Amino acid sequence: PPNGKPARQPRRRKKELLLKLEGTVSGLHGRIEAERLDQILRMERELGDRRTKEMGEVAQTLAKVEALMQAGLPEELNERVERAMKDAAVDCSPRRAVANFQYDALS
């Protein structure tokens, strides 16, 4: 048929464009996932560093108040230990938020 060839060309171009777009979307998705993983790993390092720093400061404070330890742990120190443990714990709010986001993204 005389009209067959001209009709095939737009379909072929459309198919090629769709394949190209599919590749672009796949590449972008991969980049987004890589960036998300990078952000999560960076957050984990920062939380670990923060916890280490806080615990180091707590240890310094403990050394300064060693004499007071026999009478009981000072309230300020109790609060700092609790805050350090809570803010960088395994189930701290930033980690829970990431886990929830990941779970929601998979749902």
Order of alpha helices (4+ residues) and beta strands (2+ residues): alpha-alpha-alpha-alpha
